[in-house]
Structure formats: structure tokens, C-alpha cells
Amino acid sequence: MDKIYKTIDLFAGIGGIRLAFEANGCKTVFSSEWDKHAQKMYEANFGEIPYGDINEIAPEDIPDHDILLGGFPCQAFSIAGKQLGFADTRGTLFFNIEAILETKRPQAFLLENVKRLTTHDKGRTFGVILAKLKNLGYTVYYKVLNSLDFGIPQKRERIYIVGFQEAIHFKFPKPLGYYQPLSEFIDKDEDVPEKYFLSDRLKQKRLDAVKGTPPFPSIWHENIGGNISALPYSCALRAGGSYNYLVVNGVRRLTAREMLRLQGFPENFIINIPYSHARKVAGNSVTVPVVKAIAQNLIASLNEKKAAYIEGKQLTLLESEHDYNNSQGSN
């Protein structure tokens, strides 16, 4: 019988990473999230209120665990933000993860962030992160994955960083190569309350600006320059996106339930917070099926403990595999 791995859920949001790992048989022994609305939704679905500010708990006081999970705040590195990186206090929260890894020495970890993290400050920020993880003795793998490649009609590229205390082999999951129809994720317009619909003026403005003949159904995306594109999938949900950033069929906003579907949450996941905050927590969340696929491979690697290798070379525990990661890209 395979071991049941204990996990901690840092920067937990509404629990998307937890859902993915518990679906693979893991047990959550600690959670942390400072946003009060995310806490409220987390409690409704998991029966516990996450610990608040991670800065206020000493690493040694966190329960022992096998796998550290953390979608650490991405706004400091996002293309939609000011990209201040470690100059932004949210960016420094990575160092809380480093301190916990150093103190508790879990067998493995999974970290998630925006794709922009890899290129921020000409790659120096990501270099610092990899160096810190390497110096702790972890064998590190990383890859950018897109939710569109894992069955979900949302173009959402994120960097996933996986590490192991031992030099063991790991491969990121292969893309499915398709996504389910948007029609399976959005409601019929006639079933959606009137409050979600745009004014006639805004609808006409989008109709005048849209490129080409829109597919149906479609989600119309407004970029920073004000250009409108109608696509058979959603662009990435954003916590700070305007109310009209994504518009269904050019006429209405996404409902909270539709946004959670586009992140792969189950239909019975409880929504108990106002719409304005539901938009934020959905935009900050992970796409559950992507993480579920990573979790399956991560746990298999822990169970099998195959020696890590680069082109036939076996790694020692003190060698890093991060220079190898890009060759993992083709899988």
C-alpha cells in the first residue's frame, strides 16, 4: 500500500492545490491564507479556517509534513502588475517558503506562479529562487504549463516548480492536447440573471470593436490596448481584471460559478462570498486539473524513487537538475 503523504497548503487561496493533492490521496495537516474572503470560502469547503499571515508563524511551529505546497503571491511578477519582484513585499514571501523548507525538510514541494516569473529582471529573480532551492539540497524541476492543454478552455500559462529532497526522477505530465468545449462551462444566457448583462452602450461598443466573426459560444477578451478578441475559450482569469475584461458572447460577464468551472473546481464547491470577491479569488486560484496531473506524477516519483539522470548521467543529491528542466519541455 502506498504511503499517505502529509501536505501543507501555503498561500492556499480557496484550496485548489489542496483539492488536487487530496484527489491523489494526500492529507492536509496545515493551511495558511491571509485573505478573509478566501478564508471564508476555504472554511465552507474544507471545514477549517486557514491560519492567517504566514509571517506570524515560526517555521518550527508548522506541523511536520511530506510535501510543501505553495502558490505564492504572483502579483509582484505579473505582466498585469508593476513587476517589482522582490522589491514588492509580496515577492519576498518566497523567502518564507525557503525558511520552512530549511526548517522542516519535507520530502518534496510544489510551487506555482505566473509565467512572467521566469523572465522578470532578465531572469535574475528566477535565478535567485532556483539557487535558494538548490542550496537547500533539493533536486529541482520546472515547466510552464497551459490550462488549455489539460482539458480546460482557459488560456492560463503558469510556471510550476517541483523539488525533491532526494535526487529522484520526475517528469511533468504530458499535455492532453485538447480542451473541452466552452459550452460545457458556461450557462445559457437565458439562464443567467439580468445583473450580469452589459448595458446596451457597452454591448454596442464591443460589437463595433470585435475582430472577425465571433464563434458561438465565445468569450470576448479586452486587452490593455482596448482591442477586443472573441475566442472559443477564455483568456486567463485575473484577480484584478476589470468587470468587463472578459465578456461571454459579447453581452454579459462571467458568473462566479462559471469562473470556478474555468478553474476546474467541482460543481458542488461552495460559493459563499460576494461576487466582487469571488472574481478575485477565482482569478488568484490554480487550475485544478493541471495540478492534479502534476500531483499524480510527483507522488509516483516519491513512491518509485528512481534515480534522477541527465542524458544517462546519474545525479548525486547535491547536484541540481534545474539546467536539465528545459529539456523536459518536450517530454
N, C-alpha and C positions, 0 to 999 in steps of 0.2 A: 504494500500500500504506500502510495506517495505521501510525503510529508505535507502537512497543512502549514503553509508559511504565514507567519505573522507580519502584518504590514502596518506602517503609519502613513497617514493621509495628510500631508502638509499643504498649506495654501489650497485647502480642499474644495473651495467653491461650493457647489451643490452636490459634489460627490461623484462626478463622472469617472474619475480614475478608480475610486473605490468600487463602483459598480462593476467595472471591467475586471478588476482583480478578484473580487468576490465571486464573479461568474466562473473564475478559474480555480475556485476552492480556497482562496486565501481568507484569513481572519484579520479584521482591522482591530488594532489594540489602542490606537490613539489617533485623534484628528485635531487639526488646527485650522481656523479660518476667522479672520477679524471682521469681515463684513456682516453686519447684523441681519440683513435680509437673506443673504446666503445661509447664515447660521439657522435662521428660522425655517428655511426650506429643507436644509440638511436634517434638522431635528424631525421634521414631519415625515421624512422618508427613511431615516435610519434610526430614529429613536434616541438620539443623543445630540447634545449641543456641543459643537466643536470648541476646543479651547480657543481663546481669543488670540491676542497678539503673540506671535512666536518669539518676539524679543523679550517677552516677560516670563519665559520658562527656560530654566537652565538645561542644557543638553543632557546632563546626567539625570535629570528628573523625568525624562521621556522614557516610557517603557521599552524594555528590550524588544527587538524586532528583527526579522529576517530581511525584509525589503523596505527601503525608504521610497516613498512616492511623493513627488512634488511638482505641481505645475506652477513653478514660482512666477511671481508677477512679471508680465511681459511688456507693460506699458512703457517701461524705460528703454526698451529696444525696438518698439513697434514703428513701422513706417508711417502709421497714422498719428504717432505722437511726435515728441521733440527729439527722440533718440538720444537721450542724455546718458544712457547706460549706467555705469557705476557712479556717475555724478548725480544721479537721481537716487533718492533714499530707497525707492522700491527696488532698484537694481542691486543694492547692497544686500538684499535678503538672500541672495545666493550664498553669502558667507555664513548665514545661519545653517543652511544645509551642510556646508563644509564642516562646521563645528559639530553638528550632530553625527555626521559620518565618522569624524575623527574620534568622537567620544564613544559612540555606541557600536561602531564597526559592523553594520549589517552585512549580510552576505551579498546583497545586490541593491541597486537603486534604479529608478526610472525618473528622469526629469523631462519636462516638456516646456517649450517656449516658442515664440514666433520665429519664423524663418529668418527674419532680419537679424536675429542674434548672431548668426554665423558671419555676417559681413559688417556688423557695427564697428565703427572706429577702425576700418580697414582690416577687420579680422582680429584685432588685438584683444577685444573683450572676450571673444570666444576662446582665444588662445589662453587667456588668463584662467578661464573656467576649466579648460581641459588640463592645464598644468596643475591646478589645485587638485583636481581629481586624481591625476597621475601620481602626484606627490604623496597622496594618501595610500598608494599601492593598488588602486583599482585598475582593472583592465576595462577600457572604455570603448564603446561603440556609439556611433551617432548617425542619424539619417533624417533627411527631410521627407515626410510622407504627406500625401494629399488625401483628404477625406473622400474626394471623388473616386479614388481608386479602391475604396473599400465599401462600395455599395450605397454610399450616402450622396444625394445630389446637392452637395455643398463644396465649392472650391475653397478648401481651407488647408493651406500648407503650414506645417509646424515641424520644428526640429525636435526629435526625440533622442535623448541621451541615456544609454543603458550602461551600467557598470557592474562588475563582479569583483569581490574581494580576492577570489582566486583567478588564475589565468585560464578561464574556461571559454569554450567556443560558443558563439551566438550569431544567429542570422536574423535580421529583421524580416517580418512576414512579406511574402510576395504580394504585390497588388492583385486584386481580383480582376482588374481591367474593365470594370463596368460599374455603373451606378443605377440604382433603381429609379423608375420614373418619378418625376416630381409630383405627378398626380396622386401618388401613394402617400405623400407627406403633407399636402395642403388640402384644406377643405374647399368645398364648392362655395363660390361667392354667395349664393343664396342662403347658405347656412351660417354665414358669418355676421355678427351684429353690426349694425349701421355705424357704430362709433369707430370702426377700423377703416372706413372708406374715406378717400380723399375728397376734398371739395372739387366742384366742377372746374374751378380755375386751375388747380394743381393737376387734375387729370388731363386737361387740355394742354397744359404746359409740357407734360411728359409725352403726350401723344405727338406733339409738334417736334420734340427733340429726339425721339427714339430713332435708332438706326435700323434700316431694313424692315422686313415684315416680321413682327414678333411671333414666335412659336406659341402654341397654347397647350398646356399652361406654361407660364414663364414667370420669372422674377426679374423685374426691371431694376438695374443697378445704376445708381448715380455716382460717378467718381468725383474726385476732388475738383476737377475742372468743370463739372456740371454736365458732362456728357452722359447720355442715357444708353444703356445696352440692355436688350431683352434676351435672356438666356434660358435654356431648358433646365437650369439648375440655379442654385443660389450662390452668390459670392459669399465670402466669409462673413459670418455674423460678427458684429463688433459691439463691444460694451458701450463705446462712446459714439456709435453711429447715430446720425440724425433719425428722427421718426420716419422720414421719407427716403432714407438711404436705400432700402430695399422695398420694392412695391410689387405685390402679386398682380399679375396681368395688367399692370399699369393703373389699377383702380383702388387698391387697398393695402394696408400694412399687414405684415405677418402677425398672427396671434401668438400668445405665449406658448400655447401647445404646439403650434407649427414650428416655432423656433426650437423647442426641445426635441421634436421629431427630427429636425435637421441636424441635431447633435447626436442622434441615435438613442435618446432616452426612451424607456418603455412608456406605453400609453397610460399606465397606471401611476406614473411618477407624479406625486402631489405638487400642485402649484398653489401656494397659499400666501403669495405676496402680490403687491400691486403691479400692474402692467409695466410701469416705468422701471421698476426694479427687476422684474422678470426679464426684460430686454437686456439689462446689464449682466445679470448672472448667466444668461444663456450665451451671450457674447464672450464672456470670460471662461466658459466651460471648454472641456475637451470633447472631441467626437468619440463617443463610447466604443463603437465597433473597431476603430483604429487601435485604441489602447487595449481592447480585449484581445486582438490578434497579437500585439506585442507581448502582452502578459502571458499568453499561451506559450510563445517561444521562449520567453525569459524563464518561466517555470520549468519548461522542458530542459533548458540548459542547466539549471540548478540540479535537476534530478539526474541528468546524464553525466554531467561533469566531464565532458570531452575536453581534451587539451586544446587550448587556443593555438592557432597557427597562422602564419603568413607565408603563402606560397611554399608550403611544405616545411617551414621553419616553426618549430615549437617555441612558444613564448615561455619565459620564466615569469614568476609572479611579479617581479619588479619592472618588467618591460611593459610599455604601454602599446595598445593596439590602435590608438587614435589615428595614426598615419595610414592605417590599413582601411579605415572606415569607408573612404570614398570608393574603394574597390568593392565594397559591399553593396554599392549603389545599384549595381545591375542584378545582384542576387541571382 
